[in-house]
């Protein structure tokens, strides 16, 4: 199985239907296949063993993905927001790559000794060498099923970035297990608002192409820009990270009418229940999907579907209502286990580390090998629990767990209480080193514009909802929280600031 098989099926099945880009001037799967073949020739002529992609999302990205597959080399999408030191360290891992970079990033690639094309020049080169392509596989046979298709570096929010190796069979297994071929109508358009170095960018290219749905990308997110593009391009399906949906719902004065929108998927970080509840009320005609997954699992491994969203809102059963904060049920072909610190399985309701197994699961890091155990299960490093009906509740990273005295405390449960307060726009809870307790609980709160709330009031809310040992020792107000472009909190920066700051404590 090779990802080019998905492109061949789309080209044979959808012909001239636009599947990438704007409705005017976009690419059909036939043209995408021609450009990919041309790009593969350019890769071989350069003697490259990878394509490093250091630019924003756009038509050049899917061409690079399939050109790499045809050339038998991996695509390496790299975070264009990295500092010089981090970027140099990553590029050192790919000394024979062909680079595709925007002008502002091209010097870094040249400094690493790589040949560089701009996204525009890359498309021109692919077009010039792609004429006369005959047959579905381009100039040569594509890479084998076991060959690396992409290498995606983790965000490095808790440690140095690691290169996750996703082989062709992992990505194809994910698509086959979650998407129906030709399941989308010719009028359907998916808007993707994540950068190309995120696994969702890769999975959306493949899954929407396989379904026959046009994929449109938004390079720079703003709430108004997102809404305008949805209306202008009659977007039917969209994918956002929680901070994006929060900004759309919380920004005053926006016209939020989106008559064309039928489905909205969210993931990449925890979604506050308040935000998704507001969105369900604002857009009752939209099917909401919460997708939980990791780079190491080729994207989604569990889903909370539209019917479950609506049932959670309408139900009087607290257990059913609580599922609005869950990541749903495993997708077909995926098995989940919750294990304690000793590695023993935990029963329903018990918390521990989430382990996952399935054909789409890689769990492999470049230069480090596989992190899966002898049974093929991968440790996600996420803490969670399964309820009695198998719904998965993700409580955050294992590394984020606060150990206060002898008690393990998940920051997520405290954050959920804080985020339910009407005066709180955003919140994070972390453990800060403490001589007496090992760690003390500290919260940082971002108030809504013009709102004021006393720290004592917030601590009382936590104490009433949970118990005294989970009440923050200190609450501080910040104007915003540090997050990655995909919405993940950079907790190590928060801990560092709280540990070293000399500003007066709030409460």
Protein Blocks (a to p, Z undefined) as FASTA:
>chain_A
ZZklmmmmmmmmnomacfedcfehpacfklmmmmmmmmmmmmmmnopabdcddddedjkl
mmmmmmmmmnopacddddfkbcfklmmmmmmmmmmbccdddfklmmmmmmnopacddfkl
mmmmmmmmmgoiacjkljbdcddfklcfbdcddehlmbccddddddfklmmmmmmmmpce
hkacfkbccddfbdfkbfklmmmmmmmmmnopacdddfbacfklmmmmmmmnopabdcdd
fklmmmmmmmghiafbdfkbmbdcdehiacdfklmmmmmmmmmmbccddddddfklopaf
bdcdfklmmmmmmpmbfklmmmmmpgbjadehiacddddfkopacdehiacddddddfkl
nopaehkapabdfkopacehiacdddfkopacdebjfklpccehjaccdfklmmmmmmmp
mkbmbdcddddddfklopacdddddddehiacdfklmmmmmmmmmcmklpcfbdcddfbd
cddfkopacfklmmmmmmmpcbdceZZ
